[in-house]
Amino acid sequence: MKTLFLENSPIAYYVDDTANNDWVVFVHAAFVDHEMFEKQFQYFSGKYKLLAIDILGHGKSVCARKGDSIEKMSEWIFQIFQKHGISAAHFVGVSLGSVFIQDFANKYEDNVLSLACFGGYDINNFDMKKQKSNSKKQMLMMMKALISIKWFAKANKKISAYTNEAQDEFYGLNIQFKKKSFKYLAKLKELINRYPSKARHYPLLIGCGEHDIPMEIEIVNEWSASGNCEKVILQEAGHCANMDNPKEFNRCLEEFWLNNCYVKERPQ
């Protein structure tokens, strides 16, 4: 994939535009970068046009200026669309990435063909009590990170991936995360429950791995029960299901896109 940078922003992004088909946008989990989707890039290259983003503070998106914030991620993605003449795309987000693709859909719905959110939650209807119930564990993880990124990554890989191979891959990406980038994640709460829930005019797929934490599985089940969407719980996979079971993850995405390949009726 070609490495590119968005002008007047800190954002690095990656493009494979060799296919003659729809665009697919991949947005990664926290503490890693776009390379967590390596097996998706290998599989979908030549089938779809591919666009991957490094979230602010991750990967090569680290040259921030005064005023840059993760609240601008959707705006930066839209600017990339304008730069490359992308009218609409399928979006795939894992964990933190699912937050940003939903925020994009809130602001630029007409540019969304579909959303696939794995290991995430409905940002327009999220019970903050669930977040508080997990706060002690998160604080412990943050303390580890402040002491040593390697210590943090060693613990984080067991939470984020299930198979040994995926854990090793996640660790290799996580240790590259810089401590100073934690400050950008503090603004994440500004994207939660910011917009009211409304009828969607695009297909939605939500899911997680069967070995994800019980709270995430509960969230996915509740989310699927409250809206018109498709749900998948991937076997032999944890939080980053695309890394644990890429074959099944890719199959689910491809089937979802093919089954929902139609021209959407837009509200007047």
N, C-alpha and C positions, 0 to 999 in steps of 0.2 A: 504493500500500500504506500501511496505517496504521502510524505509528511509535509504538511502545510501549516501556515500560521495566519490567523485572522488579523487583519490590519487594525491598529488602534485598540488592541485587546491583548490579554495575556494568553489567549486560547490557542493551543495546538490541536490540530485535527488531522485525520488520515482518510484518504480517498482511494477507492478502487472503482473506477467508472468504466470498466471494460465490458460490462454486460449490457444487453439491450432489454432492460426490464425496469421494474420499479426500484426506487431507492429504499435502502434500509439503514436506519440510524441506530448505532449501538452506544449506550451510555453505561459506564462501568460502576462497580461498587466502590465504597470508601476504602482508602488506604492503598489501592492498587492503581492501575491505569487501563488504557484500552487493550493492552496485551492479554488481559484475562479472556478476551474473545478470540484468541488466536485460532482455536479449532472451528469457530463459526466462520472466520474469515476464509480459512482453507476450504470449507465445505461450500460456502455460498459464492465464492469468487467465480465470476463467469456466469452465474445464475441471476444475480441481482447486483445493482450498483450499491456499493457499500460506503458508508460514512461512519467514522468512529470519532468520539470526542474525548479529550483528556479534560476532566473536570478541573476547575480552578484549584490550584494547590497540589495537583496530582500530575504524574508523568512529566511532560514538558510544558505544562500550563502553569508555570511558576513565576514568570516575570511580571508580577502584578504591579499596578500603579495605584496611587492614592485614589480611593473611591471604588476600586474594583471589589466586587462581592459576588458570592454564588447566587445571589438574587438575580443577577444579570445573565445567568446561564441560558435561559430560554431566549433572551434577546440576542445573545451571541450566536446561538444556533440558527435563529432566524436570519441573521446577517450572513451566515455561511450559505443558507438556502438562497438568499438573494444573489450572492457572489457567484454561485454555480448554477443559477437558473433552476433550482429545485422547487417545483410547485407543491409537491406533497410527498410524504414518505411513510413507510412503516417504521415504528419505533420499538426498540427492545431495550429495556432497562433492568438491571439486576441490583437489588438492595437500594443503595443511595441513588443509583441511576434511575430507578423507577419513580423517585420523587421528581426528578428534573423533567422526565418525559411527560409526566402528568401536568406539571406546571406549564410546560410548553403547550400542551393540549388545551389548558385553561385559557391561554392567551392567543393561540394561533390555531384554533380548531380546524379551520379550512385547509390547513397544511398537513393534516394528519390523515393517513390512510387507515392506520390501526395502531393500537398500543398493546405491547406484551410486557407485563410487569411481573417479575419474579423476585421473591423474597422481600416484597414491599408491603404497602398498605395504602388505603384510599386517603389521599392527602386532603380531600374535601370533606371527609367525614371520619376523622380519626379521634378515638377516645384517648385523651392524653393520660388517663389513669393507667393505661397499659404501658406507656412509656415510663411512668414513675415506678411501676412495679419492677422494672428492670434497671432502675437507675443505680442501685448499689453495685451491681455487676459492671455496669458501664464505667462508674467512677474508679473501680479497681483496675479496669483495663487502661483507663487514662493515666492512672498513677504509674503503671508499668511503662507506658509509652514515654512519659516524662523522664523516667529513669533511664530507659534503654529501648530504642526502637526494635532491636533484635529480640529483647525479652517480650515486648509487646507483640511482635510478629509471630513469635513462637507460640504464644497463647492464642492469638487471633486466628491462626491457620486452622486450629481445631474447632473453632466456632464457625468459621466461614466455609470450610470444605469437609467432606466426609472421607473420600478415598485418600490413600497415602500419596498417590501421584498428584492429585489436585491440591492437597495440603502443601506439598513441596513447591508446586508452581505458585500458589498464593503467597507463600513465605518469601519466595524469590522476588516477587513484585512488592510485597509489603515493606521489606527492609529498605526500599528505595524512598519511602515516604519520609518527608522532612517534618521534624517537630513543629517548625514555625507555621506549617500549613494547617495545624489544628484550629487556628484562629478563624479561618474561613468557614469552618463547619458550624461555628456558633450562630451564624445567621440562618441556619437550616430551619429553625422553628418559625421563621417569618413566612415560609411557604406553606405551612400547615394550617388547614381550616381557614384559609384566606379567601377562598371563593365558595359560594354555596353549591351544593350538589345540584346537577341538572341533567336532563336527558342527553345522552351522548349520541352523536351522529357519526360514529366510527366504531368498528368492532374492538372489543377488549378481551384480552386473554390474561388471566392471572394465575400464578402458581408458585410452588416452592418444592423443595426436596422432601422426601418422606423422613429424612433424618435431620431436618431443620429443627430449631427449638420449638417446643410445644406452643408457645405464644404465637409464633409466626404461622403455624398451621391453623391455629384458632382464628387468627386475623384473616387468612385467606378464605377459610370456610365461611366466616361471617360476611366478608366482602362479597363473595360469590352469591350468597343468599339474598343480598340486598339490592342487587342490580342485574341487568341483562348482560351477562358476560359468559365466557367459557373459563373453566377451571381445570388445572392439571396438577397432580401431585406426582412428581417424578420419583421413580424407584431408584435405589442405590445412589441417592444424591442428598446433599445437605443444602446449606444456605445458598451457595453459589452453584446452583444446579447445572449451569452451562459448562462448568469445569469438571464436575464430578461425573456427569453422564452426558457428554456432548452429543453422542449419537442420537439419544432419545430427545434431547433438547432441540436439536436441529430438525428432527422429524416433526416434532410438535409445532415448531414455528412454520415450517414449510406447509404443513397440512392446514394450519390456521390461515395463512395467507391465501392459499389456493381456494379454500372454502369460502373466503370472504372477499374474493376478487371481483368487485363490482363497482359501478359508479354510484357514489353516494348522492342521495337527494339532500341538498342543502336548504336550510331554512331561509325563507325569503325575508 
